[in-house]
């Protein structure tokens, strides 16, 4: 089961989850520094102050990635590191990513740079955050600064990772930074995140560079075949998937979601949807699990799923097998997802995140994570099945290179190809890392 020539095989990380060094090199505070320091927000009171110490150990970590045989590294730039106040460039902050990119290129690893993975400078949150339209403009300025510094060597650019999470978990349910809890505000934040993507893409487009964004998808699976079940799936799919995908594809916001979104349209100005639909070169697809939904008797009854506009349905418990996070393992759903996206667009696709948390133990210097090996094996087969169906998939990135700070779950969930002892910072390559490396080297299953 071979993959196309030039297929990208990589692993991904995010700046706040791995870097640490939150007060070094002139870095300013981010919303995640503030959120994690607030009692009760993160499990165990954990923070990203040290995390994996990737800021100091990046050369070691890139060496591990290269040693596995992976040929690409998807990382994110910390906005508060390169612009501590969200507006003013920091030479010291940019220098870190300059060194990081050079290290990757020295090891023949393709740098795939994500500009935003949720760590908004606290100064910009204080000025209104993503609910403020001005933040989208500030993001375009920030993108231009990073592009000017690294664009001579970085060819693969992703603007924003998972605007769904940044908006709906950050400003709606409040389980992520900055902890807002208002669905109307969350919808406005989502629009401004997508607008920021479009503004940055328009500003940065240049010859030889490829631009994208990464969306997280949770395909809706109804627990029955009645019209009410189909309606429940439509509602969930609308707000979780189509609300973000359709405007990027030039389709505008889906009318069924807008109709249920109240005053949301008031924040959408003339020309916004054209800006959001700025041409991109590929779409990042982040996939972990589907959502199983069931209709409620009352179509206006509140849902147990805290997403804007959702009424008249509930999300059911995941079916086994599940990961340590409780997420359902459904590799065939990845095939269906890639095929569905391909049916709506001719954009090439890259699986920008896919992975699983399990309970890992170091035994005699090894981590025998057979469950994760099996997870990767089955999901890579799902990607290969999509290729066989004619889907243009260009790459696969495992989440994550390292065990890391897993947002509100602190350090309780391990996704890494590499085990990290957070007390000693000792790295141990897991069997899943070795497995994925063998697949990458052979470019086949």
N, C-alpha and C positions, 0 to 999 in steps of 0.2 A: 504494500500500500504506500506508494511513493507520493511525494508532494512536489509542487511545481518548482522548477529551477529558480533560484533567487528568493525562495520562501524565507521570511524572517522568523527565526526561532529566538525567543527572548524571555526575559523575566522583567517584572515591573516593580517599582517602589514609588512612594510619595514622600516628599520632603519632610513634613512634620512627623511622619511615622518612623523615619529612620535616622534623620540627620543629627538630632540633639543640638548641642552648642547654641542654645537659643539666645544667649547673651553675648556670643563671641562675634568678632568681625563686624561689629556695628549693627548686627541684626536688631530690628525693632520687634515689639510684641505682635503676635497675631491673635485672631479671635480664638484660636485653639489654645494658646497659652492662657488666655483669660478664662475660657470655659473650663479647661482642665484644672485650673487653680480654684474653681468654685466648688465648695463642698457638695458632694452628692451627685455631681454631674458625670464623673467617670468612675467606673468600677474600681474599687480598691484605692481610690484617690490617686491613680496613676496619672502621669503627665508625659509629654514628649521632651522633657528637658534634656535627657540623655538619650533615650530611645536606643538605637543600635550604634550610636556614636559614629555614624557613617561620615559625618563631617571630617573626622580625623582618620577614619579607617577606610575611606573610599577606595584607595589603591588596593588594599587587601580584598575588599569585597568584589571589585572588578576583576581581580585576579581569580577569585573563586568562580565568577561567572564565565570567564574565559576558559578556565580549567575544565568546566563542565562541557564546553564545546558549543555554548550558545553564541549567536552572532549578533545579538541586538540587546540593548538595554533601554527600557522605557523608564525615565525618571522625571520628576517634576522640580521646577525651580520654585524656591520659596520667595514669594513676592516681598515679604518683610525683610528678607535678607538682602535683596538687591535694591530695594527702595524702602528703607525702614519706616518712613512716614507715608508710604504709598504713593509718593510723588517725586521724591528726590533720589536720583541714582547714587548708589554706593559702590565705589571702586573696589573696596574690599569684598563686598558681597558678590559682585560679578566675578572677581578673581577666583573664588571657589569653584564656580561652574566652568570657568576657563580651564582650570586644572583638571576638573572632572572630565570634560570633553576631550582634552588632550590625552588623558590616560586611556579613555575608551578607544580613541583612534590609534594609539600606539599598540593596542592589543587587537586591532582589526574588528572592533565591535561597533556596530552602527548605533549612534546616539539618537534616540527618539525622545524628543523633549516635549514635556507637557508644561504649559505656562501656568495653569491654575489647578491645584488639587486641594482646594478648600481652605488654605491658610491665608485668608484675607488680612492685610495689615489692620491692627486694632484702630489705628488712626482713621482709616476709612470707614470702619464700622461706626466709630464715634460720630462721623460726619453723615451717617445715614445708611451705610452698608449697601447691600444689593437691592434693598427696596428703593434706594435713591438712584435715579437715572444717571446721575453724574458718575457713579462708580463704573459704569460701562465705558465711559470716556476715559476714566483714569486707567482702566485695564488696557485700552488700546495704546495709551502712552507707555505703559509698562511693557507691553509686548514689543513695542518698537525699540525700547532700550535694550531688552534682552536680545532681540534679533540683530541689532547693530553690533552687539558684543560677540555673538556666537554664530551669526549667520554665515560666516566664511567657512565654517566647518560642519555645522549642523544642517542637514537637509530635510529631516523629518520633524514637523512641528504639529503639535496638538494644542489647540487653544485651551479648552476647558474639559476637565474630567467630571462626568456625571453631574450636570447641572440639576438633575432631579434631586440628588442628595443635598447639594449645597442649598437649594431653595426649600424643598419640602421637609427635610429633616432639620435644617438649620433655622427656618423661620416659621414652619408649620407645626410639626410635632414637638420640636424643641429638644430632640434627643441628640442633636449635633450642635456644634457652635454656629451662631452665637446664642442659641437657646430660645429663639422667639417662638411664640405659640399663637399664630393667627393665620388662618388659611388664606384669607384675602391678601395679606402681606406676602405670603409665600408665593402666590401666583404672580404678583408683581415682581418679586425677586427672580423668579424663573424667567420672566420675560427679559429682564435686564441682563441676566446671565447669557441668554441666547443672543441678545443684542450685542453684548460685549464680544461674543465669539465672532459675529458678523463684522463688527467694526475692526477688530484685530485682523481678521482674515483679509479684509479689503486693504488694510494698511500694509500688510506684510507680503502679499502675493508677489513672487519674483521668480525669474527663470531658475530652473534647477532645484527649486524647493517644492516640497509637498506639504499641504496643509490639511488638517482634519480636526475633528473633535471626537470625544469618546462619550457615548451614551450607554447607560445601564438599562438593560431590558429584563422584564419579568413577564414572559408570556402568560396570558390568562388561560387556564384550563378549567372549563365548567364541569361540575360534578353530575351533569345530566344533559339531556338533549332537547329539552323543551324550549319554546321561545323565551321564557323567563330566564332560563339558564344562559341562552345566547345573549340576552340583554345584559345580564350580570357581567359576562365576559367582555362585552363591548364597553361597558362603563369603566371597568378596570383597565382594559387595554388603552382606552382613550386618554386617561389622565397619566398613566404610568409610561406609556410607550409612544403613542401617536402625538401627544401634546408636544413632545420634544423632537421627534423625528420629522413630522410633516413640515413644520416651517423651515427646517434645515434643507429639506428636499425641494423647497419652493412651492409647497402646497398650502402655505398659510396654516394658522391654527385650526384644528378640526372643529367644524361647526357644532357637532354634538357636545363637545367639551365646553366650548365657548358659551353655548346656550345654558349650561349648568353652572357657569362660573361667575354669575352675578355681574359685578361692576368691573371685572377684569379688563374688558375691552377699553376702558377709559385710559389705561396706561399705554395702550398701543397707538403710536402716532403714525401719521402718513409716512410711508417709506420704510418703516421698521421691518416689515416682513421681507421686503426686498433686500435689506441689509443682512438680515439673518440668513437669507438664502444665498449669500456670497458663495461662489463656486469653491468647492473643496476637492481634494484629490483622492481621498479615501475616508471611510467612516470607521471609527473605532467602535467595536461591539464588545461591551462588558457583559458577561453572562455568568450567573452562578446557579440560579434556580427558577423554576416557574412559580406561579401563584395559582392555587386552586380556589375557585370562587363558587359561591352558591347564592341564589336569589333569596331575598327576604319576602315575606308575605306582603308587607307594606313597602311599596317602591320608594317611599320617602323616609323610611326608617334610617337612622344613622348607622353607618357601617362600623364594624370593629377594626377597620383599617383606617388609620388617621391620615388620609390623603384628601386634598381639596376636592370638592364636588361629589365625593362618593356617598351615595345613599342607595338603599334598597338591595345591598348585597353584603355578604361577609366573606372573609378569606378564611379558608379551612386550614386545619393543621396539616403540615407536610406529611407526605406518605414516606415510609421507609423504602430504601435506606436513606438516612440523613447524616449530615456531617456533625461535628462537635458543636457547630453553631445552630444546629437544628434545621439546616437548609436541605431541602430535598435534592437527591442526586437523580437527575433526569437527563442523561446525555442526548437522547433522541430529540428532546426539546430544543437543543442547540442547533441540530440540523434543521428543524422546522423554522426556527427563528432566522437563521441565515438565509434560508430559502425565501421566507416571507419578505425580509428586507430587500433581497435581490429582486423580488417581483415588483417592488415599488420604486426601484432606482437602479441605474446601471453603474453606480459607484462601486469601485473595489472595496472590499471589506477586510479589516484586520481584527482578529480576536485580540483585543487590547488588554483584557483581564479575564482569567478563568482559573479557578483554584478552589481549594477546600481546606478547612481547618480540621485537624484531628488532634488527639492527645498524643504527643510525641515524647519519647524517653530516650536518652542517650545510654546505650549499653555497650561497654567495652569500646568506647570511641565511635560507635556507629548508631544511626537512627534507622530502624527497620520499619518504615512507614508504608507497609504494603497497601493499606487502604487508599493512601494518596496516589501510589503508583497505579492502582486500578482505576482511580478517578481520572487521572491523566490519560491512561490508555483508552478508556471508553469515550472521553470527550474528544480526543484526537481522532478516533474513528468517526465520531459524529462530524467533525470538520471534514474529514476525507469523504464522507458520504455526501456532504454539501457540495464539495468539489465535483464529485461524480454527477451531481444533478445540474452542473453548469454554473454554480455560484463562483464568483471571482474572489477567492480568499487569498490574501497575500502574506499573512503572517499569523503567528500565535504567540502570545505573551502570557506566561504563567504568573499568577498572583500567589505568592510574591517571591522575590529573590531571598529575602530574609524574614524570619519571624520578627514582628515589629509591634509598635503601639497601634492597637486595633481600635482606635477612636473611643467611643463610649465604653467599649469592653476592656479598655486598658490592655494589659498583657496576658489576658486569659485565653486568647484564641491564637493559635499558631497556624499560619498559612505557608510558611517559607519552604523553599527548596533547601535552605540552609538553616539549621537550628542555631539559635542564639541564646546563650546563657546570659541573662540580663544582669547578673551580679558580676560576672567576670568578663563579659563581652567575648567569650570564647565562641568561635564558629565551628560547627560540625555539619558537613554536607550530609544530607539525608539520602536514603536510597531513591526517593522520588527525583531528587536532583540528578543523581547519576543516571536514572532511567531516561529522563527528559533529554539529558545530554547525549545519550546514545542515539535517541531518535533524531536529534538535531544533526549529529554528525553524519548519520546515514541518510538524512532527509526522507525517511520512510519509517513506517511501522512494521 
